[in-house]
Amino acid sequence: MIFNDYLVLKNAYAAWGRGDLATLESCFAPDLRFDVPASATARSYIGSGVGRHLLVARLRNFLAPYEVKRFKPISAFPTEHGIEFRVQYDYRSKATGLDVQGTQRHLWTVSGNEITTFTVVHDARLLAAFFDLTEPLSV
């Protein structure tokens, strides 16, 4: 079962890396629960919520001003309730051309062939500073 869960997650990572939101969405359970914490100083593109459609809509909003230059799982191991991945990322602001790189921990659970929970542990202050620096100013 762990190997099947791993394959589901690898497919999801590959879909995200190539910007294929339709395939990514098909990896999620309809009632997927997700949590991507934000810094207290900036809004989050993803946040917390329930539902695959909601998560994909928020990812689409993220991809409007930013592009994924690199998103690579570097390790994976089973946990008591699922699988934990460590991921390297590199995002670029389309407006400014500035990049941000870092590493995140992703905590997943899979049931059958669907992702049921997704939690990110990351440097929310780093991403908040990047978003503040690269988002267009409101007029």
Sequence and secondary structure as in RCSB ss.txt:
>XXXX:A:sequence
MIFNDYLVLKNAYAAWGRGDLATLESCFAPDLRFDVPASATARSYIGSGVGRHLLVARLRNFLAPYEVKRFKPIS
AFPTEHGIEFRVQYDYRSKATGLDVQGTQRHLWTVSGNEITTFTVVHDARLLAAFFDLTEPLSV
>XXXX:A:secstr
 HHHHHHHHHHHHHHHHTT HHHHHHTEEEEEEEEE   TTS  SSEEEE HHHHHHHHHHHHTTEEEEEEEEEE
EEE SSSEEEEEEEEEEETTT  EEEEEEEEEEEEETTEEEEEEEE  HHHHHHHHHHHS    
